[in-house]
Amino acid sequence: MTARWTLNEQQHAGEEHFEPEAVAHFDEKMPFDPTSEIEIFTELGLSKEDTVVDLGTGTGVFPMAIADHCDRVVAIDISEPMIEMVERRSNTSGIQNIETVHAGFLSYTHQGEPASFVFSKDALHHLPDFWKIEALKNIGEMLTTGGIFRLRDFVFSFDPHDSHETIEQWLDEKKDVTEFSDEELYVHFREEYSTYGFLLETMVEQAGFEILESTYNQGFYAEYICQWNGDAT
Ligand SMILES: C[S@@+](CC[C@H](N)C(=O)[O-])C[C@H]1O[C@@H](n2cnc3c(N)ncnc32)[C@H](O)[C@@H]1O
């Protein structure tokens, strides 16, 4: 039973992710080529026997690409329109091994074979920090010991003392090269929960992962390869 004090994940998931029109155009607005991710998973030992979980899957670009390389993919999203899009896509392409689940980082309960790999891209920042750790604990519970969590998200790595000027400069640079309106960019800082890398790394480790690799990109984006040890440090 879910505790009454649990976060309502839907309320924090970004209104646009529930609008059918926005979902239909999501891939144009946020294009994602999963090729390098498939290479990373393959290098890390992904095999045809493995279960892979994608949390905050969106339109299902990643599950569609990885399905052929593993036994089973579980594509999870808190938005029903996103999940419906993944189902339409996998049905159209005849892919048989993608399971869709309408749930969140916190509410998803993994069933069946434990996952060898969990992927999450551009979604964890929808949770406030306390709930990020709850989500990370849940991810650990889905994984086999030694299993891999590949996390990509909007994470800050600029000096906190320079935050205002760095964000203003980023907004200025972005406004001519992105499909996002100024207001949508402001919302990311005002209403979502991107955090600093030094905080996120501590959360990941406290939840019981070892960080094998972390990459920070221009102060606003990060990529991690984490391994589940099962024990909080
Ligand atoms: C920016 S999109 C990224 C989608 C996809 N991972 C990609 O990179 O193309 C964020 C996705 O996370 C989902 N989301 C937000 N909060 C969530 C939560 N608490 N649990 C699961 N999914 C969530 C949204 O519905 C949306 O589909």
The ligand as an SDF file (V2000), in Angstrom:
LIG
                    3D

 27 29  0  0  0  0  0  0  0  0999 V2000
   11.9270   14.7930  -21.0010 C   0  0  0  0  0  0  0  0  0  0  0  0
   11.0090   13.3140  -21.1430 S   0  0  0  0  0  0  0  0  0  0  0  0
   12.2970   12.1240  -21.5620 C   0  0  0  0  0  0  0  0  0  0  0  0
   11.7750   10.9140  -22.2830 C   0  0  0  0  0  0  0  0  0  0  0  0
   12.8090    9.9150  -22.7450 C   0  0  0  0  0  0  0  0  0  0  0  0
   13.4970    9.3340  -21.6310 N   0  0  0  0  0  0  0  0  0  0  0  0
   13.7890   10.5610  -23.6910 C   0  0  0  0  0  0  0  0  0  0  0  0
   14.8800   10.9290  -23.2600 O   0  0  0  0  0  0  0  0  0  0  0  0
   13.4510   10.7050  -24.8830 O   0  0  0  0  0  0  0  0  0  0  0  0
   10.6400   12.9190  -19.4440 C   0  0  0  0  0  0  0  0  0  0  0  0
    9.7170   11.7340  -19.3030 C   0  0  0  0  0  0  0  0  0  0  0  0
    9.6850   11.3490  -17.9320 O   0  0  0  0  0  0  0  0  0  0  0  0
    8.3660   11.0720  -17.5670 C   0  0  0  0  0  0  0  0  0  0  0  0
    8.2730   11.2300  -16.1080 N   0  0  0  0  0  0  0  0  0  0  0  0
    8.2590   12.3640  -15.3870 C   0  0  0  0  0  0  0  0  0  0  0  0
    8.1830   12.0930  -14.0740 N   0  0  0  0  0  0  0  0  0  0  0  0
    8.1460   10.7380  -13.9790 C   0  0  0  0  0  0  0  0  0  0  0  0
    8.0710    9.8540  -12.8850 C   0  0  0  0  0  0  0  0  0  0  0  0
    7.9970   10.2830  -11.6230 N   0  0  0  0  0  0  0  0  0  0  0  0
    8.0590    8.5270  -13.1370 N   0  0  0  0  0  0  0  0  0  0  0  0
    8.1360    8.0690  -14.4190 C   0  0  0  0  0  0  0  0  0  0  0  0
    8.1880    8.8680  -15.4920 N   0  0  0  0  0  0  0  0  0  0  0  0
    8.2180   10.1830  -15.2710 C   0  0  0  0  0  0  0  0  0  0  0  0
    7.5210   12.0500  -18.3690 C   0  0  0  0  0  0  0  0  0  0  0  0
    6.1820   11.6480  -18.4890 O   0  0  0  0  0  0  0  0  0  0  0  0
    8.2700   12.0390  -19.6970 C   0  0  0  0  0  0  0  0  0  0  0  0
    7.7900   11.0370  -20.5550 O   0  0  0  0  0  0  0  0  0  0  0  0
  1  2  1  0
  2  3  1  0
  2 10  1  0
  3  4  1  0
  4  5  1  0
  5  6  1  0
  5  7  1  0
  7  8  2  0
  7  9  1  0
 10 11  1  0
 11 12  1  0
 11 26  1  0
 12 13  1  0
 13 14  1  0
 13 24  1  0
 14 15  1  0
 14 23  1  0
 15 16  2  0
 16 17  1  0
 17 18  1  0
 17 23  2  0
 18 19  1  0
 18 20  2  0
 20 21  1  0
 21 22  2  0
 22 23  1  0
 24 25  1  0
 24 26  1  0
 26 27  1  0
M  CHG  2   2   1   9  -1
M  END
$$$$
